[in-house]
Amino acid sequence: MGKSVNTLLLFTALLSLVMIQYVYATEVTYIKEYTYQAGEDDSKLRSRTIALEQIKRLLLEELGTYLTSHTVVKDSELTQDEIVTYTSGSVATIIITEKWDGQNYYMQAKLSADPDKVAQAVNNAKEDKEESAEAEDLRKKYEESMRTIERLKKEAANGKLDNKSKEEYKTAVNELQINQLIEDGNLLLKQKKYDDALETFIQAITLFPKNTRVYLGRALAYKNLKKYDRAVNDFNKSIELDPKNYLAYYNRGRTFNLQKLYDDAITDFNKAIELNPKKAGPYFTRGNALLHKKDYDKALADYNTSTSLAPKYAAAYNGKGRVFSALNKHDLALIEFSKAVEFQPKDSALHYNKGLANYRLKNYDAALADYTKAIEVNPDYHMAYNNRGVIYYKKKQFEAALADYKKALKLDPGNKNALKNKEKALKAISKHEIDSEPDTD
């Protein structure tokens, strides 16, 4: 390629648009340009892969700078690299234009995001040990690939490249492309665009059929689409390609839990724990399987291990609360549900469970507040309406109870408890007294 015959890789960032930033009431938008000058062994696809990776990082760095200056992220003690890592799984880079002239690959792209939502996602990713570990793994692979590319760039400048080095360069660029596809697929999974995620991972498998992580991604898409048998097949393939892939065992176990195959699930969680004993997730999910098997002591032990490894693991505290509820130890259950709500206040189910514990302890005013909070978080939570109606009924506020039962039935016409309770409320309104006790969900 003319002047670049002896140069395998030369990065030139032509940033005539150093940064364009639009700030609206709820979002910021950044636009950047990048031009990659290809080396003699660069194809169009390889050049595009590197250009896309570079422009994504530039955009994420700009967003990260904004987050550290204007949002709660500034108090998170995260490094700039960590912020970029966690942000990459929360926002999408949109390509505006791209051109290839045989020597240069030009790209213009934008990134738009609600800073507060992204900041919350960054903090959630930091606390979610599984998500943060996966994001860190992708970042390390990216950095390793870029170090390899930079090293080969220097070797090329000194005319020291041989066929082995060229193959190493090809592998490094392929790794970048794999990471891009996995990152895109994971973002679609997080956005609950499961069909789109599936297509992304199918594309990845077509290009890289020997990569364990792309089968893991497709398996997760199938799992979320409730195609459990296909998910298990892909988890099997991921494990076949990498028998030490702890995430494949862990997520196959979670799939078995959904299929109520608890013994199979426990076997997989045991293997995941053997491979990675410092991760909280497999202990939690094994605890769930044991809870379903009514092995309460072992379930509680697993939940305790989860919270010792991840002290803000709301779901694990919820698990402990469920164990104590099953054992009719509602005072202890309330303690655990309260911790769960503290660490995950925007989870309506946690407020609902806390309300159940307060109800069973006859703390009716507290239960009323819990169910109301559950409804604030999720206005379509039909069981919370029914249970709040029960509290109103006990307080002889029959009209309010009736309104909640009607709302529950509107959201779920098949709710038998709400249907029975509605009739009881109508009788109580006509008699001005309690006819019989209503039923909670």
N, C-alpha and C positions, 0 to 999 in steps of 0.2 A: 504493500500500500504506500508507495512513494516514500515520503520522509519518515514514515512510521515502520519501515521494514525491520529495523533493529529494535523497535520498541513494542513490547508485547502489550503494555498497558500504560496509558498516560491520561491522568485525570485532569480535566480543565473545566472548572466551574465558571461558566460565563454568566455572571449574575448581573445582567444589565437591569433586571428587576430584582434588586437586592431583597426587597420585601415589600409586598403590598398587603396591608392589613385593613380589613373592614371590621369595625366594631358595632354591633347592633345591641339591642336591649338584652337579647338572650344568647348571642353567639358571637364568636370571632371567626374571621376567615383570613387565611394566609395564602398567597400565591407566590410561587417561585419558578425560576427557569434553571435548567441545567443542561450543559452540553458535554457529552462524553466523546473523546477522540479515540477511535478504535485502534487497536494494534493489529499486526499482520495476521494473528490467529483468531481475531474476534469476528464472530458472525453477527448478523443483525440481532438475533435472539440474545446472544451473550451481551452485546452492547446495550440492548434494551434492559436486560436484567440488572446490570450495574448502574445504569442511569436511573432506573426506578428506585433502586435501593438508596442511592445517594440523595435523590430529591425527597424521598420519604423522611430520611434522617434530618435533612435540613428543615423541613416543615415541622417535624416533631420537636426539634430543638427550639424553634421559635415558640411553639405552643407551650413547651415546658417552661421557657423563660417567663411567659405571661402568667402561667399557673403559679409559679413561685413568687410572683409580685402581687397578684390580685386575688388569690383564693386561699382556702384553708391549707393547701399543699405547702405554703410557706412555713407552716409550723410542724410539718411532718418529719423533719430531719432526714428527708430523702436526698440522695445525691442527684445531680443533673442526669447522669446515666440511668439511674433507677427510675426517675420520672419519665424519661424517654421510653424505657423498657415497658413500664406499666401503661403508659399512654398509648403505645402502639397497638395494644389489644382493645382499645376503646374507640378509636376513630379511624375513618377510612380516608385514604388519599385518592383523590379524583383526578385523572389525567385530562387535561383540557386539550392540549395538542401534542403531537409527537411527529418527528420527521427523521428519516434516515437517508443519507446521501451516499452511502457506501464507505464513508470515512468517519462521519460524525453522527452521533445520535442525539438529537435535540428533543427536550421534553419540557413542557410547561404543565404544572399540576397545582391543585389547590387542596386545602384542608379546612373544613368548617366544623366548628364544635361549640357546644354550650359549655363554657369554662367551669361552671359550678357542677354540672353533671359529670364532666370528665374528672374534675378534682375528686368527686365522691367515688367515681370508678377507680381512680388511682389509689385512694385510701382503702377501698374494699379489696383491691388486688393485693395490696400490701398485707392486709390481715388474712386474706384467703391463702393459706399455705400452699394449696395445690395449684391455684392459678399463678401465684407469684413464682413458684418453682418452675412451672412451664414457661412463663415469660422470661425468667432468668436463663433457662436452657436455650431458648431461641436467641437471646442476646449473645450468649457465649458462642454459639455456633456462628452467628453473624460476625462477631469480632474475630473469631478464628479464621473464617473465610477471608475477611478483609486483610488480616495480617499476612495471610498466604499470598494474596493478590499483590499487596504492597511489596513484599519481599521479591516476588517474581518480577515486579516492575523494575526494581533496582538491578536484578540479575540481567534483565533484558537490556537495560541501559549500558551494562558492561559487556554485552555480547556473550553471556555465559549460558544461554538457554539451550537445553537439549530436549529430545523427545520426552524424556521422563518429566522434565519441568513443565513442558506444554500440557502433558496429561494431568499433572497436578493442578495447573491453572484451570483446566476444563472442569475438574472435580470441584474446585473452590467456587467457580461460577455456578455450577449445578446446585451446590449446597445453598447458595444465595437464592436461587429460584425456588428450591424446595421450601426454604424458610418463608419466602414471600407467599407461596400458595398456602402453606399451613397457617400463617398469620391471617391471611384473608379468610380462610375457612373457619378459623377459630372466632374471628370477629363476627362472621355470619351466624355461627352457633350462638354466640353471646346475644346477638340481636334477634334470636329465635327465627331466623330465616333458614330453616332446616333444609328445604329443598335446594336453595341456592348453595348452601354449604356442601350438600351432597354432590352437586355438580362440580364444585371447586375441587373436592377431594378425588372425584372420578378423573378429572383432568390431571391431577397430580399423579395418580396411580398409572395413568396412561403414559406419562412422561418418565416416571420413576417407579417402575413396578417392583423394585427390590428394596424399597425404603420402608422400614417398619412404621415410621411416624405417619405416613400418609394413609396406611390402612387403619391406624388408630383413629385418625380424624374421620375417615368415612364411617368407621364403626360407631363413633359418637353421633354422627348425623343420623344413621339408621336407628340408634337407640332413642334419640329424641323424636324420631318419626314413629316410634313404637313398632319398628320392624326388628324385633329382638333376635330372631334366628339369624337374620343377615348380619346384625351387629356382632353376635357371637362368632360367626364365621370369620369376620374381619379381625376381631380380637385374636382369634386363633392364628390367623395369618401373620399378624403383627408379632405374636409370641414366637411363631416358627422362625421368623426372620431375626428376632432378637429375644432369646429365652430369658434375658435379664431385664426385659422391659417392664418395670414395675407398674407403670401407668396402665399397661394393657391388662395385667392381672387385676388391678384395682377396679378398672372400669368394667371388665367382664364380670367381676363379682357384683358390682352395682346392677348390672343388667340381670344377673341371676336373681338378685333381690326383687327386682321388678316382676320377674316371672314366678316369684315365690318358691324358687329353688334354693332354699336357705342353706342346705348342706353344701351344695356346689359353691354357693357364694362364700361361705366360711372358708372352704378350701382355698379359693382364690385370694381372699383377704389374708390368710395365713402366709401365702407365698409372697404377697406384696409387702407384708410386714417383715418377712425374712430378708427380702431384697433391700428394703428401705425402712428400718425400724424407727427412724426419727420423724416420720410423716404422720400427722394426726389423722388424716382422712381414712385410711384403712381400719384403724381402731374404731372410729366412729361408725363406719358402715358395717363392720363386723358386729358392733354393739347392736345395730338395728336388726341384723339377722338373728342374733341371740334373743333380742326382745320379742321378736315374732315367734320364736321357739319357746318363749316363756322361761328362758334360762336367765332369770333376773340378776343373780349375783354376778355371773360372767359379763352380762351386758353392762351392768353398772361399772365393773372394773375397766371395761374397754372405754366407756365414756369418760371415766376419771383419767385414764391415760391420755385420751384426746385433749382434755382441758389442761393437763399438765404440760403437754407439748405445744398447745395453742391456747393460751389463757383467755382469749377473747372469742373462742369458737362457740358461737351462739347455738348452733344446731346440736352440739354435744351437751350443753346445759339443758336444752330442751329434751334430749334423750334421757338424761338423768331424771328430769321431771316426770317423763312418761313412765319410767320404771317405778318411781315412788307412787305415782297415781295408781299403777296396777297393783301395788302392794297396799293401797289405801292409806299411805302415809302422806296425806295431802299438805300438811304443814311443811314437810321437807320438799314436796313437789313445788310448792309456792316459791320457796327459796330459789330453786333451780330455774323455774320459769321466769322469775324476776331478773335473774342474771342474764338469761337469754334475751329478754326484752331490752335490757340495758345495752347489750352489745349489738343488737340488731333491731332497733326501734321501728323500722319500716317493714317488718314482717308481720302481717296481720295474723297469721296462724299462732305466733308466739303470744300475742295479746289475748287471743281466743283461749289458748291453753291456760294462761294465767287466770283468765276469767273463770274457767272451769274449776281451778283449784280454789279460788276465793269463794265460788258458789258452794262447793262441797264443804268449805269451812264456815259457811253461813255468813261470810263477809259480803253481804249483798250490795252495799253501796260500792265497795271496791270492785266487785264483779261487774256491776253496771258500768263503771268507768272503763274497765278493761274491754268489754264488748263494744262500747262506744268507740274506743280507740281503734279496735279491730276494724270497725265499719269505716272510720275516717281513712284508714290506710287502704282498705279495699271495700268500696261502696257496694260491691256485688256479693259480699260474703253472707249468703243466705242463712247459714247456721248461726252466725253471730246475731242476726236479726231475731231469729227464733229464741235464742237463749236470752237476749236482752228483753224480749217480750216476757219471758218467764219471770225475770226479776221485777219488771213493771207489774206483772200480775200479782206477785207476792206482796208488793207494796200497795196493792189495791188501786193501781193506776190502770184501770181496765181499758180505757180508750187508747192509751199509749201502747199497751200490750197488743191490742187488736191491730193497731197500725203496723207494728213490727211483724206480727204474724202474716198480715196481708203482704207486706214487702217480701218476706221470706218466700211466700208462695208464688209471688210474681216472678221472683228470680229462679225458683225451683218448684214448679207445680207438683212434683212428686214427693215433696217433703211431708211425710206422714205425720211427724210430730207437730209440725206447724199447722197442718190441717186439723188435727185433733185439738190443738191449743186454741185455734181460732174459734171453734165451736164452744169451748169452755169459756173463752172471753165473752162471746156473745151472750151466753147464759148468765155470766156474772154481771154483765152490764144491765141485763133485764132484772136481775134479782138484787143488784147492788151488794153482792157478797160472793165470796169464793165458793164455787161449787165443788171442785176437786183440783188436786195438784196438777199443774201442767208438766210437760215432758221436755227435758233438754235434749239437744243433739249431742 
